[in-house]
Amino acid sequence: MSAQTLALAFRHHLETYGLLSTLGAEVPYGQKLIVRNTATPSHTQTLVLYEGKKGPRIVFEGSTWSEELRSCVQTLWQSFQKTPSDSYENVACHDDGGVVIYVDGSYQDANGNPCISWAFEAWQDETSLHAASGVIGDERLLSLRNVAGECEAARQGLQWCHDHALRAVEVRYDYQGVAAWPTRSWKAKLPFTQQYAQDIQELAEHLSISWKHVRGHSGEVGNERVDQMAREALGHRVS
């Protein structure tokens, strides 16, 4: 069983008892889970779930966990461990309305005319629901190159899911910052990345978001499709 499957199952268990959470970034042998404090919803804490040879365990990341929240999560973890392990996969795979969105961005500077593009495609049950792409017109972002496009693709894709009442979303990305900034694995230092992280965190209040890194140009069909869409968008820009 993967650490992500474990985290998805525990997230479901937390939600059963009124605690909201979203998947964070993958770590070696583990998966981060971002837990939202119900007393102060804008305040989140990070939990790391590890699936090792000696069995699953959790680690409370950081020193700002309140005793009340830590105790609540610890109690729920103990009750969760009594769940038969063969039910983990079913819990993880039965999010109502769940979709997968692939995201990508691109950049080119043709004859001194630089441009950034973005693209996303939403899938459900191996069927493409919707695809979109475009260019970013803000010249102040040109120095970020394809990074701005990668993030804009995630923002556009998650907004589309929210607008169409699709509650559970897995974002598949090949640039690490797409997940690292909104999950606070990386500190957002630039105005663009700060705004991006804030936008995704606000969407996460309405969506159950999980993150999965895929290696670029590795042959995964969804990733290859959005890569092609982003590159084609560069050619369709309006000068």
Order of alpha helices (4+ residues) and beta strands (2+ residues): alpha-beta-beta-beta-beta-alpha-alpha-beta-beta-beta-alpha-beta-alpha-alpha-beta-alpha
